């Protein structure tokens, strides 16, 4: 009877040990429908993320191409040299009057300084 009991304990321990090595708590086992659904959802989200990133890269490329097309279609502004454009008579007259006013202001200021420097010492 003792040997039968000992054999039963040994087989039970061996079976328990083997099953503990196969299944680890917290990890899904093969054929778990909940784990299969989770894996499918994760894979679907990964694929959607890759598609969105690819779409964003394509939109950036399209934007750059459109910008280059717009830049290529622009007409350059015509060059108008300033030296060949003669000033109008009114502009010439205003420039002469401004120069005369500056010259008179300078002469009056210098004359006052000269008069002060040339005064008789006291």
C-alpha positions as CSV (number, residue, x, y, z in Angstrom):
1,X,0.0,0.0,0.0
2,X,2.8,2.3,0.8
3,X,4.4,1.8,-2.6
4,X,1.1,2.5,-4.4
5,X,0.7,5.7,-2.4
6,X,4.3,6.7,-3.2
7,X,3.8,6.0,-6.9
8,X,0.6,8.1,-6.9
9,X,2.4,11.0,-5.2
10,X,5.3,10.8,-7.7
11,X,3.0,10.7,-10.7
12,X,1.0,13.6,-9.4
13,X,4.1,15.7,-8.7
14,X,5.5,14.9,-12.1
15,X,2.3,15.8,-13.9
16,X,2.0,19.1,-11.9
17,X,5.6,20.0,-12.6
18,X,5.2,19.3,-16.3
19,X,2.1,21.4,-16.6
20,X,3.7,24.3,-14.7
21,X,6.5,24.4,-17.2
22,X,4.1,24.5,-20.2
23,X,1.7,27.2,-19.0
24,X,2.9,30.3,-17.3
25,X,0.4,32.6,-15.6
26,X,-0.1,35.9,-17.3
27,X,0.7,34.7,-20.8
28,X,-2.0,33.6,-23.2
29,X,-1.9,30.0,-24.2
30,X,-2.4,28.8,-27.8
31,X,-6.0,28.9,-28.9
32,X,-7.0,31.6,-26.4
33,X,-9.7,33.6,-28.3
34,X,-9.1,36.7,-26.2
35,X,-5.4,36.7,-27.0
36,X,-6.1,36.1,-30.7
37,X,-8.4,39.1,-30.8
38,X,-5.8,41.3,-29.0
39,X,-3.1,40.2,-31.4
40,X,-5.4,41.0,-34.4
41,X,-6.2,44.4,-33.0
42,X,-2.5,45.3,-32.3
43,X,-1.6,44.2,-35.8
44,X,-4.5,46.2,-37.3
45,X,-3.4,49.3,-35.4
46,X,0.2,48.8,-36.6
47,X,-0.9,48.6,-40.2
48,X,-3.1,51.7,-39.9
49,X,-0.2,53.6,-38.3
50,X,2.1,52.6,-41.2
51,X,-0.6,53.6,-43.8
52,X,-1.1,57.0,-42.1
53,X,2.7,57.6,-42.0
54,X,2.9,56.7,-45.7
55,X,0.0,59.0,-46.5
56,X,1.6,61.8,-44.6
57,X,4.9,61.3,-46.5
58,X,3.0,61.3,-49.8
59,X,1.2,64.6,-48.9
60,X,4.5,66.2,-48.0
61,X,6.0,65.2,-51.3
62,X,2.9,66.5,-53.2
63,X,3.1,69.8,-51.3
64,X,6.8,70.2,-52.3
65,X,6.1,69.4,-55.9
66,X,3.2,71.9,-56.0
67,X,5.4,74.6,-54.4
68,X,8.1,74.0,-57.0
69,X,5.5,74.2,-59.9
70,X,4.2,77.5,-58.5
71,X,7.7,78.9,-58.2
72,X,8.5,77.8,-61.8
73,X,5.4,79.5,-63.2
74,X,6.2,82.9,-61.6
75,X,7.2,85.6,-64.0
76,X,10.4,87.4,-63.0
77,X,9.9,91.1,-62.2
78,X,11.3,93.3,-64.9
79,X,14.5,95.1,-64.1
80,X,14.2,98.9,-64.4
81,X,17.5,100.7,-63.9
82,X,17.2,103.8,-61.8
83,X,20.0,105.7,-63.6
84,X,18.2,105.8,-66.9
85,X,15.1,107.4,-65.5
86,X,15.4,111.2,-65.5
87,X,13.9,113.0,-62.6
88,X,10.8,115.1,-63.2
89,X,11.1,119.0,-63.3
90,X,9.1,119.2,-60.1
91,X,11.5,116.8,-58.3
92,X,14.5,118.8,-59.5
93,X,13.0,122.0,-58.2
94,X,12.1,120.5,-54.8
95,X,15.7,119.1,-54.5
96,X,17.2,122.5,-55.3
97,X,14.9,124.2,-52.7
98,X,15.8,121.6,-50.1
99,X,19.5,122.0,-50.8
100,X,19.2,125.8,-50.5
101,X,17.4,125.5,-47.2
102,X,20.0,123.2,-45.8
103,X,22.8,125.5,-47.0
104,X,21.2,128.6,-45.4
105,X,20.7,126.8,-42.1
106,X,24.3,125.7,-42.1
107,X,25.6,129.2,-42.9
108,X,23.5,130.8,-40.2
109,X,24.7,128.2,-37.6
110,X,28.3,128.6,-38.6
111,X,28.0,132.4,-38.7
112,X,26.7,132.4,-35.1
113,X,29.6,130.2,-34.0
114,X,32.1,132.4,-35.8
115,X,30.6,135.5,-34.3
116,X,30.8,134.0,-30.8
117,X,34.4,132.9,-31.3
118,X,35.5,136.3,-32.8
119,X,34.0,138.4,-30.0
120,X,36.2,140.7,-27.9
121,X,37.5,139.2,-24.7
122,X,36.1,140.8,-21.5
